[in-house]
Amino acid sequence: MQHSLLFIKNLLKSNILKVFLFLFFLSSALFAEEITFKQILENPTDIELNLKYAKQQEQAGKYKSTIATLERLNMLYPANTDIKIYLLSILLKMDSEIRVQLMIERMLKDPNTTDEAKEYINKVTSTMYAKKKQSNWFAYADLSLSQTENSNIDAVSRSSSLWVQDQKLAFAADSVTYDKSMTRGVSFTIGKNLDNTSAVSLNLGFDLTTQRYGDGDESDLASGSISYSKSLGKHFLLPYVYYSRPNNRLANDYNSRGIGFNNSYFINKKNRISYSGGYSSTAYDNNNNFTTANKQNNETYSTNIAYSYDLTPKDNLNPKIFYNKVIANADYNGNENFGLTLAYARVLPFELGLLRLESTYKKKQHDDRDSFVNTTIGRQDQEIIGQALITGRLNRILPFLKKIDKNGSLFHSLKYRKTDVDSTLVTNTVETEYLTYKITKRLNFNELF
Amino acid sequence: MNYFRFFILLFFLLTFNNVNSFAKEFIGIISAAIGNIENQDSTKLTNGSKIYFGDTIIVKEKSNAQVLLLDETVLTLGEDSEVIIDEFIYDPQSKDGKIVSNILRGTVKVITGEISKKNPDNLEITMPAGTLGARGTEFVVVADSKDKSTVVLLGPGPNNTLGMIPGNVEVSDGKNTIGIVIPGHQSIITN
């Protein structure tokens, strides 16, 4: 017996035992049983096993699995407050306010909730109230880049001739027909949801347009608008005011301000009537280069009514009639125009976007003859406009962009437009084709509020 | 002649056996069953009941259930809910697969699993009104009626301290697609 005790005493003193004990504890830690998903499938209700699994998944950063496990245990063992507190602590770390609130409400109603748990809930609630209230404000910016190919940028007439003081002359030899222009634009919108049915928003924009060959259409444009939207039963009303100020490189500058409204009346799921009215005032800048620019100053009254019919959930037909009256300082710049637009829109398969085909007939009658052009022939135009537009999210047509554009905030549009004007004045008998490709990136700032 | 009959019999046995095993492909379990839960054959489903490909899970009134699929996708069904797993293909090695689930009615919370993690496009949920796709997140679908479905994005908030990346849900009514990126926000789809 004495020998045995002496042996143990010596062993405890020796390094061999210390090393052995260290290795034993290390191996226990290293080879601690890791619970597998297969075990959970076989024992989904085992509280001890599942709690260990939840803890392991939490330590491994697999929080979704932790939440799913704790939610299951909470369903199976509703009287267990510890599980609820554990789940609540994860949801808090997850910053899932909506779920935390729901869970707290349920726990407070639950008679099994202990005083200790209620104390914890009080702490959580006070922390949540300390956080700022969710804002009704919203904001976003659109950055756009577009290129337009224009077949007749200087509006050379079909016969290449024009009237000047009753004389028919040829257009200048250096007139540009085909050209490309590029526009870089930025617009910023900020708004507030006033309640569940109305909102107000402010938009500020700036566009810079440059031309490839000529420079007659080069400009920058500053604009702003304020709009209010209100849903009233089957009506959706949108009144607005706007201001725009182009700064043209060669042409005379002006500013334009306007006010208008649009109302859509939803008859039923398939039928909708929209109508709008507007007034705008445009004032041109007189200067040394443009001494009579203010003769173009005008006031415009515009109105239209449109009917929208969904042929199928993916096809829409949209005829519209419009009437506009332009009252200008010089009568020959004033006109009355009216017409009809027929539009058809189709949602493309595989969410590739929207196709819209549109055709417009417009008749325009100028109020007086322009003596600088022709003293005997008044101007009356008939215009036919054809347009095809495809628009949608870029990552739908270029799937590899999904990795970069995860939330689908990159939009594209491809527009072809042809205008064919037949006028009583050869000067204005003009045919032009446009092809525009535009890419827009939307940056959402809602999370700032 | 007897041999011929034997082979014909064997052929049919093997054929039916294959069809049966295909139809009875195990895809997950009822991990929690509270109250009255049934499948399409009115068989009562309890804790641990196996779910097979093509099964309909019906949760009756005052009942709820959690379904754990093999790729760790979790469906939590509220009372008076009905869900069919229309498609479930999963390779546990590569984590490749596809899930198409049809929520016929009720309230269903979904926590996405490995299939969605590997390829978000391979998780598709159809609802009475519209469809949705999800990217690494948690969301609730409320199939209010045949003509109306509501989708609420849950998932981690922007101030989460777990390093979780907020997911998003894309909801489509077949005509328009809307992305929900802010937790707590919802989209209502009507036919």
Interface residues (C-beta under 8 A of the other chain):
Chain A: F37 I40 L41 E42 N43 P44 T45 G61 Y63 K64 S65 I67 A68 E71 R72 M75 L76 I90 K93 M94 D95 S96 E97 I98 R99 Q134 K269 P313 K314 V347 E351 R393 K406 N407 G408 N444 N446 E447
Chain B: G28 I29 S31 A32 I34 N47 G48 N64 Q66 L68 L70 E72 V74 T76 I111 T112 R135 E138 V152 L154 G155 P156 G157 P158 N159 N160 T161 L162 G163 M164 N168 E170 S172 D173 G174 K175 N176 T177 G179 V181 I182 P183 G184 N191
